[in-house]
Amino acid sequence: MLDFLGGGGKKTGIEHEVLVLRDTEAVADAIREALAGASDEERPGLERAAAIVAEYGARPEAEARVEWVRGVLAEAGLDPVKQEIHAIKAVRQAERGLSLRAAVELVNEAKR
């Protein structure tokens, strides 16, 4: 999940306008609780789930931002390289509080 901050202030760069919110710790806690009382049959699946959550939660923020943007663009059927202006518009429509500058940076991240 991403949260978008208002564009006021002196800080620059996408990391100061887009905040990556993670709820993986709560999920990891729930899996650990389930593991504590798990049967031998349930244990392998829960252990695999715990590993996936840990891996997902450890991803860099830039990777989470790119995933969100690519999801928005895929849903809109847009290629950020070939349809950059439309991609920027789609990202801003997906998150109305996003500045033009931040949307451009997000689309540029997704191109890489």
FENRA-V418632 format. One record per pair of residues at least 6 apart in sequence whose ideal C-beta (glycine too) atoms are under 8 Angstrom apart, sorted by sequence separation. I is the first residue (numbers start at 1). J is the second residue. D is the distance in whole Angstrom. If there is no record, write none. Layout:
BEGIN
<<I | J | D> <I | J | D>>
END
This chain:
BEGIN
<<73 | 79 | 7> <92 | 98 | 5> <9 | 16 | 7> <73 | 80 | 6> <80 | 87 | 4> <91 | 98 | 7> <34 | 42 | 7> <35 | 43 | 7> <38 | 46 | 5> <78 | 86 | 5> <79 | 87 | 7> <92 | 100 | 7> <98 | 106 | 8> <78 | 87 | 5> <7 | 17 | 6> <76 | 86 | 8> <5 | 16 | 7> <35 | 46 | 5> <69 | 80 | 8> <76 | 87 | 8> <92 | 103 | 5> <5 | 17 | 5> <34 | 46 | 5> <35 | 47 | 7> <78 | 90 | 6> <88 | 100 | 7> <91 | 103 | 5> <4 | 17 | 7> <5 | 18 | 7> <4 | 18 | 6> <5 | 19 | 6> <73 | 87 | 5> <76 | 90 | 4> <3 | 18 | 8> <4 | 19 | 7> <31 | 46 | 6> <35 | 50 | 7> <88 | 103 | 5> <91 | 106 | 6> <2 | 18 | 6> <3 | 19 | 5> <88 | 104 | 6> <91 | 107 | 6> <2 | 19 | 7> <3 | 20 | 8> <73 | 90 | 6> <2 | 20 | 6> <3 | 21 | 5> <31 | 49 | 5> <32 | 50 | 7> <72 | 90 | 6> <73 | 91 | 7> <1 | 20 | 8> <2 | 21 | 7> <31 | 50 | 5> <72 | 91 | 6> <88 | 107 | 5> <1 | 21 | 5> <87 | 107 | 5> <1 | 22 | 7> <1 | 23 | 7> <28 | 50 | 7> <31 | 53 | 6> <69 | 91 | 6> <72 | 94 | 5> <84 | 107 | 6> <87 | 110 | 8> <28 | 53 | 5> <27 | 53 | 5> <28 | 54 | 7> <80 | 107 | 5> <24 | 53 | 5> <28 | 57 | 7> <24 | 54 | 8> <80 | 110 | 5> <81 | 111 | 6> <80 | 111 | 5> <24 | 56 | 6> <25 | 57 | 7> <24 | 57 | 3> <73 | 107 | 8> <22 | 57 | 6> <69 | 106 | 5> <73 | 110 | 7> <69 | 107 | 6> <69 | 109 | 7> <70 | 110 | 5> <20 | 61 | 4> <65 | 106 | 6> <69 | 110 | 4> <22 | 64 | 8> <66 | 109 | 5> <20 | 64 | 5> <65 | 109 | 6> <66 | 110 | 5> <20 | 65 | 6> <15 | 61 | 7> <66 | 112 | 8> <18 | 65 | 6> <62 | 109 | 6> <14 | 65 | 7> <2 | 64 | 7> <2 | 65 | 7> <2 | 68 | 5> <18 | 98 | 8> <17 | 98 | 8> <17 | 99 | 6> <17 | 101 | 8> <18 | 102 | 6> <17 | 102 | 4> <14 | 102 | 6> <18 | 106 | 7> <4 | 95 | 5> <6 | 97 | 7> <14 | 105 | 4> <7 | 99 | 4> <13 | 105 | 8> <14 | 106 | 6> <2 | 95 | 7> <4 | 97 | 5> <4 | 98 | 5> <7 | 101 | 7> <7 | 102 | 7> <14 | 109 | 7> <4 | 102 | 7>>
END
